[in-house]
Amino acid sequence: MPFRDDALALIDRKKFDDLESLWMEQLDRDPSDAEAFVAVAKSLRKAEQRTQSDTLLGLLADALKERDLWPQRLLVLKELGRLSKHPATTRPLIEEALRKSVGSHRSFARVFQIAGFADPASNPVERADKIENWLNYDEGECFFMAGRGAGCVTELNPELGICRLDFEKEKRVSVPLGAAAKYLTPLPEGHVLREKFKDPAKVKAEATGKPAEFFARILQSFGRPMTMPEVRDAVIGIVPEEKWSSWWTAARKNPQIVVSGTGAKAMYSWNASAGDAESMIRRDFERADIKTKLDLARKHSARNKELANAFASSLAADAAKLARTDAATAWQILTTLESLPGEYTSAIDPASLLSGPMASRTVAAIGDKQLRERALQVVRATHPDWPKVYSEAFFLDDEPRLIGLIAQTLEKEGQTEIRDRLLDETLRYPRRHPRAFYWYVKQLNDDETLSEKANYPLLFQMLDAVSSDEFAPVRARLKDMFDKGGIAVRIVMGVDNEEQARKLIEVLDRYGAIEEYRRENLKQALLTKYAGLREPQTEPVYATAEMLEKKRAELTHLKNVEIPANSKALQAAREMGDLRENFEYKAARARAEYLSARVGELAAEISRVRVLDPATVDTTAVRVGTKVELSNGDVRREVTILGPWESAPEHGVYSNQSDVAKKLIGHAPGDIVSFMGNDYQIESIRRWTD
């Protein structure tokens, strides 16, 4: 844009007379680029030349009218109206330009009336903007919408603030006018998707007959790179769904189309020629990191031999440089090049990169799963101490299938002692080896013939795992195993141990890491297996050893001191005669009833006591015997959960039977809980004695 650039340069140098001369020359030559003129006028105003700016815009508006360039004149008149202290004075001029520009639209008359343009109190610039915006979505206009493809407006309803479109699969889809610009991409005349509505048979024949050429037309019509999902949306109703895969395979073979990136986010762009496309690929390759270079080589080596050789030679040189510092990447490069058509020379034997004492670390650092599996096979075939490498890789790998492959290979090759040692280590310390533990559990979950290895201790380990941070990457998949048909339910139904089953129910009742419906799955399985568990169980009384001793002392005192003393008082009062008016007798009798009830209650509670041992309290979640640090901004509170005997709410100590405790129990650090009418975050959990 020479005019705009030259004009802005003159403004920067404050040569306003020269600018006016340049403006008038461009006005005589070609005034059609109204946006460039308006941009210059705005810069002129910023330079405090408002009068000159308004004058020049007025001359531009007149010139545009003389040439019947009404849309451009409307743009300029609206700019003048925005600057005017009395925009209503521009109403007749804007109305004329508005009718000349968009008056032919089907809905113009109705939209003009609904917008209230003729209202003397209204701002004509704002109303004109509204009318133009609404008419962008007039009946018959065509748009592209992600997920639906190309569609046409069948109804414009500004009263409701919506327009409705018909798409291939859905009709009368409502889109709010305020959000239409975000969701609808216009399909102007000449756009390949707009042709679908004029001659659908022709467009379908072109798309299916020449996929690569049609793909190029799509990219040219949109004028930007597109992802595969966007292209798939674009051909809805043009390419049958059942033929999409084959069509897409053929469409990507256009030599003028270049792909960058991987997966669903990979972008496809069109180039004017195959040579331009190749130049773009070479440029991207030279600027890319190693991972991207490999990706480009895989995608584009088949274009021609020269390009393939250039890729291969460059990557082989990179592998040589990385051999000492990054053996895993060097091995990936050389192994990938073996499957590509390019010619290269390498001074490095790929197997040598996997032969040293750190071979297991090298294998684990290989990002591609298939290449990592291949590396394990190379280690097995060439490494002199491959069992050691495999045993190390067992705990380093994060792919369950490859962990299983390592275990199977060790067993197949007679290395069962090493295999068993690895499994023992996994089950002994699940948190140290979360991936291996997950693989082991998944193996039992998927293969019911291995059910003899599934037991209650494993189930309790699984419950602990889902609440541990170490298992965060596999937590969701581990939870799936608590669903119906999963290993958790199978353990319950396959193991006869009612005592463990009862303990499991107690754990589930206060366990927050598993969703309620999954806990119910297990509980129902337990109740089905052990009908006796349906009988109501007496709730244990949790107590510290010190408090238990106090209660036992209290019971002894009641039996040996209080009750005998009260019996003597009762006997003495009885001997006074006339029991109806004997206050001392009635008081002693009431005292006797109280003491008897208290002894019975205390004895029952003591019989149900479960003594809290600080050494065995699990602090991964809030439980009886834990101290919880809560925060709400700057407000911090400390809450201790103990049994009912130690309850002292005024000191922040709550019974496990209280409503407060029930809201906290089962939650882990980081959880948000509702406490005393406010939301708090659990900062930390420790033993009540700490």
Rosetta blueprint (number, residue, H / E / L):
1 M L
2 P H
3 F H
4 R H
5 D H
6 D H
7 A H
8 L H
9 A H
10 L H
11 I H
12 D H
13 R L
14 K L
15 K L
16 F H
17 D H
18 D H
19 L H
20 E H
21 S H
22 L H
23 W H
24 M H
25 E H
26 Q H
27 L H
28 D H
29 R H
30 D L
31 P L
32 S L
33 D L
34 A H
35 E H
36 A H
37 F H
38 V H
39 A H
40 V H
41 A H
42 K H
43 S H
44 L H
45 R H
46 K H
47 A L
48 E L
49 Q L
50 R H
51 T H
52 Q H
53 S H
54 D H
55 T H
56 L H
57 L H
58 G H
59 L H
60 L H
61 A H
62 D H
63 A H
64 L H
65 K H
66 E H
67 R L
68 D L
69 L L
70 W H
71 P H
72 Q H
73 R H
74 L H
75 L H
76 V H
77 L H
78 K H
79 E H
80 L H
81 G H
82 R H
83 L H
84 S L
85 K L
86 H L
87 P H
88 A H
89 T H
90 T H
91 R H
92 P H
93 L H
94 I H
95 E H
96 E H
97 A H
98 L H
99 R H
100 K H
101 S H
102 V H
103 G L
104 S L
105 H L
106 R L
107 S L
108 F H
109 A H
110 R H
111 V H
112 F H
113 Q H
114 I H
115 A H
116 G L
117 F L
118 A L
119 D L
120 P L
121 A L
122 S L
123 N L
124 P H
125 V H
126 E H
127 R H
128 A H
129 D H
130 K H
131 I H
132 E H
133 N H
134 W H
135 L H
136 N L
137 Y L
138 D L
139 E L
140 G L
141 E L
142 C E
143 F E
144 F E
145 M E
146 A L
147 G L
148 R L
149 G E
150 A E
151 G E
152 C E
153 V E
154 T E
155 E E
156 L E
157 N E
158 P L
159 E L
160 L L
161 G L
162 I E
163 C E
164 R E
165 L E
166 D E
167 F E
168 E L
169 K L
170 E L
171 K L
172 R L
173 V E
174 S E
175 V E
176 P E
177 L L
178 G L
179 A L
180 A H
181 A H
182 K H
183 Y H
184 L L
185 T E
186 P E
187 L L
188 P L
189 E L
190 G L
191 H L
192 V L
193 L L
194 R L
195 E H
196 K H
197 F H
198 K H
199 D L
200 P H
201 A H
202 K H
203 V H
204 K H
205 A H
206 E H
207 A H
208 T H
209 G H
210 K L
211 P H
212 A H
213 E H
214 F H
215 F H
216 A H
217 R H
218 I H
219 L H
220 Q H
221 S H
222 F H
223 G L
224 R L
225 P L
226 M E
227 T E
228 M H
229 P H
230 E H
231 V H
232 R H
233 D H
234 A H
235 V L
236 I L
237 G L
238 I L
239 V L
240 P L
241 E H
242 E H
243 K H
244 W H
245 S H
246 S H
247 W H
248 W H
249 T H
250 A H
251 A H
252 R L
253 K L
254 N L
255 P L
256 Q L
257 I E
258 V E
259 V E
260 S E
261 G L
262 T L
263 G H
264 A H
265 K H
266 A L
267 M E
268 Y E
269 S E
270 W E
271 N L
272 A L
273 S L
274 A H
275 G H
276 D H
277 A H
278 E H
279 S H
280 M H
281 I H
282 R H
283 R H
284 D H
285 F H
286 E H
287 R H
288 A L
289 D L
290 I H
291 K H
292 T H
293 K H
294 L H
295 D H
296 L H
297 A H
298 R H
299 K H
300 H H
301 S L
302 A L
303 R L
304 N L
305 K H
306 E H
307 L H
308 A H
309 N H
310 A H
311 F H
312 A H
313 S H
314 S H
315 L H
316 A H
317 A H
318 D H
319 A H
320 A H
321 K H
322 L H
323 A L
324 R L
325 T L
326 D L
327 A H
328 A H
329 T H
330 A H
331 W H
332 Q H
333 I H
334 L H
335 T H
336 T H
337 L H
338 E H
339 S L
340 L L
341 P L
342 G L
343 E L
344 Y L
345 T L
346 S L
347 A L
348 I L
349 D L
350 P H
351 A H
352 S H
353 L H
354 L H
355 S L
356 G L
357 P L
358 M L
359 A H
360 S H
361 R H
362 T H
363 V H
364 A H
365 A L
366 I L
367 G L
368 D L
369 K H
370 Q H
371 L H
372 R H
373 E H
374 R H
375 A H
376 L H
377 Q H
378 V H
379 V H
380 R H
381 A H
382 T H
383 H L
384 P L
385 D L
386 W H
387 P H
388 K H
389 V H
390 Y H
391 S H
392 E H
393 A H
394 F H
395 F H
396 L H
397 D L
398 D L
399 E L
400 P H
401 R H
402 L H
403 I H
404 G H
405 L H
406 I H
407 A H
408 Q H
409 T H
410 L H
411 E H
412 K H
413 E L
414 G L
415 Q L
416 T H
417 E H
418 I H
419 R H
420 D H
421 R H
422 L H
423 L H
424 D H
425 E H
426 T H
427 L H
428 R H
429 Y L
430 P L
431 R L
432 R L
433 H L
434 P H
435 R H
436 A H
437 F H
438 Y H
439 W H
440 Y H
441 V H
442 K H
443 Q H
444 L H
445 N H
446 D H
447 D L
448 E H
449 T H
450 L H
451 S H
452 E H
453 K H
454 A L
455 N L
456 Y H
457 P H
458 L H
459 L H
460 F H
461 Q H
462 M H
463 L H
464 D H
465 A H
466 V H
467 S L
468 S L
469 D H
470 E H
471 F H
472 A H
473 P H
474 V H
475 R H
476 A H
477 R H
478 L H
479 K H
480 D H
481 M L
482 F L
483 D L
484 K L
485 G L
486 G L
487 I H
488 A H
489 V H
490 R H
491 I H
492 V H
493 M H
494 G H
495 V L
496 D L
497 N L
498 E H
499 E H
500 Q H
501 A H
502 R H
503 K H
504 L H
505 I H
506 E H
507 V H
508 L H
509 D H
510 R L
511 Y L
512 G L
513 A L
514 I L
515 E L
516 E H
517 Y H
518 R H
519 R H
520 E H
521 N H
522 L H
523 K H
524 Q H
525 A H
526 L H
527 L H
528 T H
529 K H
530 Y L
531 A H
532 G H
533 L H
534 R H
535 E L
536 P L
537 Q L
538 T L
539 E L
540 P L
541 V E
542 Y E
543 A E
544 T L
545 A H
546 E H
547 M H
548 L H
549 E H
550 K H
551 K H
552 R H
553 A H
554 E H
555 L H
556 T H
557 H H
558 L H
559 K H
560 N H
561 V H
562 E H
563 I H
564 P H
565 A H
566 N H
567 S H
568 K H
569 A H
570 L H
571 Q H
572 A H
573 A H
574 R H
575 E L
576 M L
577 G L
578 D L
579 L H
580 R H
581 E H
582 N L
583 F H
584 E H
585 Y H
586 K H
587 A H
588 A H
589 R H
590 A H
591 R H
592 A H
593 E H
594 Y H
595 L H
596 S H
597 A H
598 R H
599 V H
600 G H
601 E H
602 L H
603 A H
604 A H
605 E H
606 I H
607 S H
608 R L
609 V E
610 R E
611 V E
612 L L
613 D L
614 P H
615 A H
616 T H
617 V L
618 D L
619 T L
620 T L
621 A L
622 V L
623 R L
624 V L
625 G L
626 T E
627 K E
628 V E
629 E E
630 L E
631 S E
632 N E
633 G L
634 D L
635 V E
636 R E
637 R E
638 E E
639 V E
640 T E
641 I E
642 L E
643 G L
644 P H
645 W H
646 E H
647 S L
648 A E
649 P H
650 E H
651 H H
652 G L
653 V E
654 Y E
655 S E
656 N L
657 Q L
658 S L
659 D H
660 V H
661 A H
662 K H
663 K H
664 L H
665 I L
666 G L
667 H L
668 A L
669 P L
670 G L
671 D L
672 I E
673 V E
674 S E
675 F E
676 M L
677 G L
678 N E
679 D E
680 Y E
681 Q E
682 I E
683 E E
684 S E
685 I E
686 R E
687 R E
688 W L
689 T L
690 D L
